[in-house]
Protein backbone atom coordinates (compact mmCIF):
# COMPACT_ATOMS: atom_id res chain seq x y z
CA UNK A 1 0.00 0.00 0.00
CA UNK A 2 1.37 3.42 -0.94
CA UNK A 3 1.08 5.61 2.15
CA UNK A 4 0.59 9.36 2.04
CA UNK A 5 3.45 11.06 3.88
CA UNK A 6 5.08 14.37 4.68
CA UNK A 7 8.84 14.90 4.66
CA UNK A 8 10.89 17.56 6.41
CA UNK A 9 14.55 18.20 7.20
CA UNK A 10 17.95 16.81 6.25
CA UNK A 11 20.14 14.12 7.79
CA UNK A 12 19.72 10.54 8.92
CA UNK A 13 16.26 9.12 8.16
CA UNK A 14 13.72 9.19 10.99
CA UNK A 15 10.21 7.76 10.57
CA UNK A 16 7.49 8.74 13.06
CA UNK A 17 4.25 6.73 13.28
CA UNK A 18 1.09 8.27 14.74
CA UNK A 19 -1.50 6.62 16.97
CA UNK A 20 -5.10 5.48 16.58
CA UNK A 21 -7.48 8.14 15.14
CA UNK A 22 -4.47 10.32 14.29
CA UNK A 23 -2.26 11.20 11.32
CA UNK A 24 1.24 12.37 10.53
CA UNK A 25 0.01 15.95 11.03
CA UNK A 26 -0.04 15.32 14.79
CA UNK A 27 3.77 15.16 14.78
CA UNK A 28 4.63 18.18 12.65
CA UNK A 29 5.74 20.38 15.55
CA UNK A 30 8.03 17.66 16.93
CA UNK A 31 9.31 16.95 13.40
CA UNK A 32 10.24 20.62 12.90
CA UNK A 33 12.31 20.55 16.09
CA UNK A 34 14.18 17.45 14.90
CA UNK A 35 14.49 18.50 11.27
CA UNK A 36 17.81 20.31 11.67
CA UNK A 37 19.54 16.96 12.30
CA UNK A 38 17.26 14.39 10.66
CA UNK A 39 15.20 13.82 7.54
CA UNK A 40 11.78 13.19 9.09
CA UNK A 41 9.12 11.09 7.38
CA UNK A 42 5.55 11.36 8.67
CA UNK A 43 3.40 8.69 6.99
CA UNK A 44 -0.33 8.33 7.56
CA UNK A 45 -0.99 4.70 8.47
CA UNK A 46 -3.62 2.80 6.48
CA UNK A 47 -7.22 3.79 7.25
CA UNK A 48 -5.96 7.11 8.63
CA UNK A 49 -5.27 10.58 7.25
CA UNK A 50 -4.82 10.72 3.50
CA UNK A 51 -3.59 7.15 3.10
CA UNK A 52 -5.73 4.49 1.38
CA UNK A 53 -8.44 2.58 3.19
CA UNK A 54 -8.53 -1.19 3.48
CA UNK A 55 -10.63 -3.89 5.12
CA UNK A 56 -7.36 -5.35 6.41
CA UNK A 57 -6.43 -3.59 9.62
CA UNK A 58 -3.77 -5.55 11.52
CA UNK A 59 -0.29 -4.89 12.84
CA UNK A 60 1.01 -7.35 10.27
CA UNK A 61 -0.49 -5.27 7.46
CA UNK A 62 0.68 -1.94 8.91
CA UNK A 63 4.19 -3.27 9.48
CA UNK A 64 4.30 -4.49 5.89
CA UNK A 65 3.19 -1.02 4.77
CA UNK A 66 6.20 0.47 6.56
CA UNK A 67 8.54 -2.10 4.98
CA UNK A 68 7.17 -1.17 1.54
CA UNK A 69 7.46 2.55 2.39
CA UNK A 70 11.13 2.13 3.31
CA UNK A 71 11.87 0.17 0.14
CA UNK A 72 9.89 2.54 -2.09
CA UNK A 73 11.79 5.62 -0.87
CA UNK A 74 15.21 3.98 -0.68
CA UNK A 75 15.50 4.63 3.05
CA UNK A 76 18.43 2.91 4.79
CA UNK A 77 18.64 2.12 8.51
CA UNK A 78 16.04 4.64 9.73
CA UNK A 79 15.26 5.49 13.29
CA UNK A 80 11.64 4.46 13.78
CA UNK A 81 9.45 6.04 16.44
CA UNK A 82 5.80 5.42 17.17
CA UNK A 83 3.18 6.58 19.63
CA UNK A 84 0.47 4.28 21.01
CA UNK A 85 -0.82 2.20 18.06
CA UNK A 86 2.09 3.56 16.02
CA UNK A 87 4.42 2.31 18.74
CA UNK A 88 2.97 -1.18 18.36
CA UNK A 89 3.52 -0.94 14.58
CA UNK A 90 7.14 0.12 15.22
CA UNK A 91 7.68 -2.78 17.64
CA UNK A 92 6.12 -5.22 15.19
CA UNK A 93 8.42 -3.94 12.43
CA UNK A 94 11.48 -4.25 14.69
CA UNK A 95 10.61 -7.85 15.58
CA UNK A 96 10.14 -8.79 11.93
CA UNK A 97 13.03 -6.75 10.49
CA UNK A 98 15.57 -6.19 13.28
CA UNK A 99 18.38 -5.40 10.83
CA UNK A 100 16.34 -2.79 8.94
CA UNK A 101 16.38 -0.01 11.54
CA UNK A 102 19.08 1.71 13.59
CA UNK A 103 17.08 2.71 16.66
CA UNK A 104 13.56 2.26 18.02
CA UNK A 105 11.52 4.79 20.03
CA UNK A 106 8.21 3.73 21.55
CA UNK A 107 5.99 6.36 23.16
CA UNK A 108 3.49 5.35 25.85
CA UNK A 109 2.65 1.81 24.83
CA UNK A 110 3.96 -1.62 25.74
CA UNK A 111 4.09 -4.97 23.94
CA UNK A 112 1.35 -6.49 26.11
CA UNK A 113 -2.31 -7.06 25.28
CA UNK A 114 -4.68 -4.12 25.92
CA UNK A 115 -8.41 -4.63 26.37
CA UNK A 116 -10.57 -2.52 24.02
CA UNK A 117 -11.12 0.84 25.71
CA UNK A 118 -12.14 3.18 22.92
CA UNK A 119 -15.84 2.27 22.90
CA UNK A 120 -17.03 5.69 24.11
CA UNK A 121 -14.96 7.46 21.46
CA UNK A 122 -16.26 5.16 18.73
CA UNK A 123 -19.82 5.59 19.97
CA UNK A 124 -19.42 9.36 19.86
CA UNK A 125 -17.94 9.34 16.36
CA UNK A 126 -20.70 7.05 15.10
CA UNK A 127 -23.33 9.36 16.57
CA UNK A 128 -22.41 12.20 14.20
CA UNK A 129 -24.66 12.19 11.14
CA UNK A 130 -22.31 13.51 8.47
CA UNK A 131 -25.12 13.95 5.94
CA UNK A 132 -26.88 16.43 8.24
CA UNK A 133 -23.79 18.09 9.72
CA UNK A 134 -23.63 21.85 9.18
CA UNK A 135 -20.43 22.83 11.00
CA UNK A 136 -17.47 21.59 13.02
CA UNK A 137 -18.97 23.30 16.07
CA UNK A 138 -22.09 21.19 15.69
CA UNK A 139 -19.90 18.05 15.53
CA UNK A 140 -18.06 19.14 18.67
CA UNK A 141 -21.35 19.72 20.51
CA UNK A 142 -22.58 16.24 19.60
CA UNK A 143 -19.27 14.65 20.50
CA UNK A 144 -19.26 16.39 23.90
CA UNK A 145 -22.19 14.20 24.96
CA UNK A 146 -19.80 11.25 24.84
CA UNK A 147 -16.36 12.80 25.38
CA UNK A 148 -16.17 15.61 27.97
CA UNK A 149 -12.45 16.32 27.45
CA UNK A 150 -12.05 19.24 25.03
CA UNK A 151 -8.52 18.24 24.06
CA UNK A 152 -9.57 14.73 23.08
CA UNK A 153 -12.45 16.12 20.98
CA UNK A 154 -10.14 18.59 19.24
CA UNK A 155 -7.75 15.76 18.43
CA UNK A 156 -10.53 13.57 17.01
CA UNK A 157 -12.08 16.40 15.00
CA UNK A 158 -8.79 16.95 13.15
CA UNK A 159 -9.90 13.93 11.10
CA UNK A 160 -13.15 15.66 10.10
CA UNK A 161 -12.94 17.61 6.85
CA UNK A 162 -15.24 19.42 4.47
CA UNK A 163 -15.42 17.80 1.05
CA UNK A 164 -15.37 19.95 -2.05
CA UNK A 165 -16.66 17.83 -4.92
CA UNK A 166 -17.35 19.64 -8.20
CA UNK A 167 -21.06 20.37 -8.78
CA UNK A 168 -21.91 18.96 -5.34
CA UNK A 169 -22.94 20.78 -2.16
CA UNK A 170 -20.22 20.86 0.48
CA UNK A 171 -20.44 18.09 3.06
CA UNK A 172 -18.32 16.56 5.79
CA UNK A 173 -16.37 13.30 5.84
CA UNK A 174 -13.88 11.45 8.04
CA UNK A 175 -10.27 10.90 7.08
CA UNK A 176 -10.32 7.79 9.27
CA UNK A 177 -12.00 4.61 8.05
CA UNK A 178 -14.46 4.62 10.92
CA UNK A 179 -16.44 1.47 9.94
CA UNK A 180 -13.31 -0.71 9.69
CA UNK A 181 -11.67 0.72 12.83
CA UNK A 182 -14.93 0.21 14.72
CA UNK A 183 -15.28 -3.38 13.48
CA UNK A 184 -11.66 -4.34 14.09
CA UNK A 185 -10.81 -2.36 17.23
CA UNK A 186 -9.83 -5.62 19.01
CA UNK A 187 -6.81 -5.84 16.69
CA UNK A 188 -5.41 -2.57 18.06
CA UNK A 189 -4.93 -4.06 21.50
CA UNK A 190 -3.33 -7.35 20.52
CA UNK A 191 -0.03 -8.38 22.12
CA UNK A 192 3.25 -8.32 20.26
CA UNK A 193 4.31 -11.80 19.07
CA UNK A 194 8.05 -12.48 19.07
CA UNK A 195 10.36 -15.48 18.74
CA UNK A 196 13.64 -14.01 19.94
CA UNK A 197 14.98 -10.82 21.52
CA UNK A 198 15.52 -7.77 19.31
CA UNK A 199 18.97 -6.29 19.92
CA UNK A 200 18.20 -2.83 18.59
CA UNK A 201 18.87 0.21 20.82
CA UNK A 202 15.42 1.20 22.04
CA UNK A 203 13.84 3.97 24.09
CA UNK A 204 10.50 3.32 25.79
CA UNK A 205 9.15 6.62 27.01
CA UNK A 206 5.86 7.03 28.85
CA UNK A 207 3.81 9.69 30.60
CA UNK A 208 3.90 9.84 34.39
CA UNK A 209 0.10 10.21 34.55
CA UNK A 210 -0.62 7.55 31.91
CA UNK A 211 -1.62 4.00 32.81
CA UNK A 212 -0.55 2.49 29.49
CA UNK A 213 2.88 1.39 30.78
CA UNK A 214 3.07 0.12 34.36
CA UNK A 215 6.03 -1.12 36.44
CA UNK A 216 4.90 -4.72 35.96
CA UNK A 217 5.21 -4.26 32.17
CA UNK A 218 8.94 -3.53 32.29
CA UNK A 219 10.21 -7.16 32.45
CA UNK A 220 8.38 -8.03 29.20
CA UNK A 221 9.75 -4.93 27.48
CA UNK A 222 13.28 -5.87 28.56
CA UNK A 223 12.77 -9.48 27.56
CA UNK A 224 11.88 -8.54 23.99
CA UNK A 225 14.14 -5.47 23.74
CA UNK A 226 17.16 -6.15 26.01
CA UNK A 227 18.84 -2.89 24.90
CA UNK A 228 15.82 -0.83 25.97
CA UNK A 229 16.12 2.33 28.04
CA UNK A 230 12.99 3.39 29.92
CA UNK A 231 12.16 7.02 30.61
CA UNK A 232 9.23 8.85 32.18
CA UNK A 233 7.97 12.29 31.18
CA UNK A 234 6.76 14.12 34.30
CA UNK A 235 3.29 15.69 34.40
CA UNK A 236 2.26 14.03 31.15
CA UNK A 237 -0.48 11.60 30.24
CA UNK A 238 -0.88 9.41 27.17
CA UNK A 239 -0.36 12.29 24.70
CA UNK A 240 3.00 13.08 26.29
CA UNK A 241 4.49 14.63 23.11
CA UNK A 242 1.67 17.20 23.02
CA UNK A 243 1.43 17.78 26.77
CA UNK A 244 5.15 18.14 27.52
CA UNK A 245 6.88 18.59 24.15
CA UNK A 246 10.09 20.12 25.53
CA UNK A 247 10.71 17.33 28.05
CA UNK A 248 9.71 14.71 25.50
CA UNK A 249 12.17 16.09 22.93
CA UNK A 250 14.99 16.34 25.46
CA UNK A 251 14.68 12.66 26.36
CA UNK A 252 14.56 11.63 22.70
CA UNK A 253 17.57 13.77 21.78
CA UNK A 254 19.61 12.41 24.70
CA UNK A 255 18.86 8.86 23.56
CA UNK A 256 19.72 9.64 19.92
CA UNK A 257 23.11 11.08 20.88
CA UNK A 258 24.11 7.99 22.86
FENSULPE-V991486 format. One line per field, one symbol per residue. ss: DSSP state (A for helix, B for strand, O for the rest). phi: phi as a letter, one per 20 degrees, with the letter a starting at -180 (. if undefined). psi: psi as a letter, one per 20 degrees, with the letter a starting at -180 (. if undefined). A space follows every 50 residues. Layout:
# FENSULPE-V991486
ss=???
phi=???
psi=???
This chain:
# FENSULPE-V991486
ss=OOOOBBBBOOOBBBBBBOOOOOOAAAAAAAAAAAOOOBBBBBBOOOOOOO OOOOOOOOAAAAAAAAAAAAAAOOOOOBBBBBBOAAAAAAAAAAAAOOOO BBBBBBBOOOOOOOOOOOAAAAAAAAAOOOOOOOOAAAAAAAAAOOOOOA AAAAAAAOOBBBOOOOOOOOOBBBOOOAAAAAAOAAAAOOOOOOOOOOOO BBBBBBBOOOOOOOAAAAAAAAAAOOOBBBBBBOOOOOOAAAAOAAAAAA AAAAAAAO
phi=.eefbdcbncpffbdddfegmdaggfdfffgffeffdceedcfefgmcld efebfeccfgffffgfffffffdmedlffccbdlgffffffgfffecfee cebcccdlbdeffdfgbdfffffffffeeffdfdbffffffffffdcffg ffffffffeecefbfgmcffbdbeeeeggffffdfgffefffebdbfded gcddccegeedfcdgfefgfgffecfefddcdeflcdfeffeecffffff ffffffef
psi=poqqrqpqrqbqqoppprapjarhhijghgghhiihiqoppnqpqqjqcj rqqqhonrhgghghghghggghjkpplqppqqpdhhhhggggghghmhji qhqppoolqrirppqpkjghghggghionhhiphrhgggggghhhhohog ggggghihjpqpqmppjqqqrqrqiqmggggghkhhhhiqqppqhrqolp pqpoprphjqjhorhiighgghghmikpppqpoqkqbhlhhhhmhghggg hghgghi.
